[in-house]
Amino acid sequence: MSEETTSQQHGPHGYSGDKAALLGRLRRIEGQIRGLQRMVDEDTYCIDVLTQISAAKSALQAVALGLLDDHLAHCVVDAARAGDPTAKVKEASDAIARLVKS
């Protein structure tokens, strides 16, 4: 994330009300990644490792989509109410482009 982007962000974000649940999901994903490291260390069958990588990637994508939904529902809507949602819509479009690319 660029310095310009982070300096423009202030106040509570759309995910603030669900922060504990979001952190819980990220901790579970962190556990999945540690499990992947263990699997490689223990020479687990490659297809089993790839299956777990796919599961971790899906979990991250679900978190990303939830954050994007919160951004649209809160940040973009608030900017529209303030009169000019252009910058927030651009941020969302750029984020979608990055998600689709990955």
C-alpha positions as CSV (number, residue, x, y, z in Angstrom):
1,M,0.0,0.0,0.0
2,S,1.4,3.4,-0.9
3,E,2.3,6.0,1.6
4,E,-0.2,8.4,-0.1
5,T,-3.0,5.8,0.3
6,T,-2.3,5.1,3.9
7,S,-2.1,8.8,4.8
8,Q,-5.6,9.4,3.4
9,Q,-7.2,6.8,5.6
10,H,-8.5,8.0,8.9
11,G,-11.3,7.4,11.3
12,P,-13.1,4.1,11.8
13,H,-13.1,1.8,8.7
14,G,-16.0,-0.3,7.5
15,Y,-14.6,-3.4,9.1
16,S,-14.1,-1.8,12.5
17,G,-17.3,-3.2,13.9
18,D,-16.3,-6.7,12.9
19,K,-12.6,-6.4,13.7
20,A,-12.5,-9.3,16.2
21,A,-14.1,-11.7,13.7
22,L,-11.7,-10.5,10.9
23,L,-8.7,-11.0,13.2
24,G,-10.0,-14.5,14.1
25,R,-10.2,-15.4,10.4
26,L,-6.7,-14.1,9.7
27,R,-5.3,-16.1,12.7
28,R,-6.9,-19.2,11.3
29,I,-5.3,-18.5,7.9
30,E,-2.0,-17.9,9.7
31,G,-2.5,-21.4,11.2
32,Q,-3.1,-22.8,7.8
33,I,0.2,-21.3,6.6
34,R,2.1,-22.8,9.5
35,G,0.4,-26.1,8.7
36,L,1.7,-25.8,5.1
37,Q,5.2,-25.2,6.4
38,R,4.9,-28.3,8.6
39,M,3.6,-30.3,5.6
40,V,6.6,-29.3,3.5
41,D,9.0,-30.0,6.4
42,E,7.5,-33.4,6.8
43,D,7.7,-34.2,3.0
44,T,4.0,-34.5,2.7
45,Y,2.7,-35.6,-0.7
46,C,2.8,-32.7,-3.2
47,I,-0.9,-32.8,-4.2
48,D,-1.9,-32.7,-0.5
49,V,0.3,-29.5,0.0
50,L,-1.3,-28.0,-3.2
51,T,-4.8,-28.8,-1.9
52,Q,-4.0,-26.9,1.4
53,I,-2.5,-24.0,-0.5
54,S,-5.7,-23.7,-2.5
55,A,-7.7,-23.7,0.8
56,A,-5.5,-21.0,2.3
57,K,-5.8,-18.9,-0.9
58,S,-9.6,-19.3,-0.8
59,A,-9.7,-18.2,2.8
60,L,-7.7,-15.1,2.0
61,Q,-9.9,-14.3,-1.0
62,A,-13.0,-14.6,1.3
63,V,-11.4,-12.1,3.7
64,A,-10.5,-9.8,0.8
65,L,-14.1,-9.9,-0.5
66,G,-15.5,-9.1,2.9
67,L,-13.1,-6.1,3.2
68,L,-14.1,-4.9,-0.3
69,D,-17.8,-5.2,0.6
70,D,-17.2,-3.1,3.8
71,H,-15.2,-0.5,1.7
72,L,-18.1,-0.2,-0.7
73,A,-20.8,-0.2,2.0
74,H,-19.1,2.3,4.2
75,C,-16.2,4.3,2.7
76,V,-17.7,4.7,-0.8
77,V,-21.2,5.4,0.5
78,D,-19.8,8.0,3.0
79,A,-17.8,9.7,0.2
80,A,-21.0,9.7,-1.9
81,R,-22.9,11.3,0.9
82,A,-20.1,13.9,1.2
83,G,-20.5,14.7,-2.4
84,D,-17.6,13.1,-4.3
85,P,-17.1,9.4,-4.2
86,T,-14.6,9.4,-7.2
87,A,-11.5,8.7,-5.2
88,K,-13.1,5.9,-3.1
89,V,-14.6,4.3,-6.2
90,K,-11.2,4.4,-7.9
91,E,-9.6,2.7,-4.8
92,A,-12.3,0.0,-5.0
93,S,-11.7,-0.5,-8.7
94,D,-8.0,-0.7,-8.3
95,A,-8.4,-3.2,-5.4
96,I,-10.8,-5.4,-7.6
97,A,-8.2,-5.3,-10.4
98,R,-5.5,-6.5,-8.0
99,L,-7.8,-9.3,-6.7
100,V,-8.7,-10.5,-10.1
101,K,-5.0,-10.5,-11.2
102,S,-3.9,-12.7,-8.3
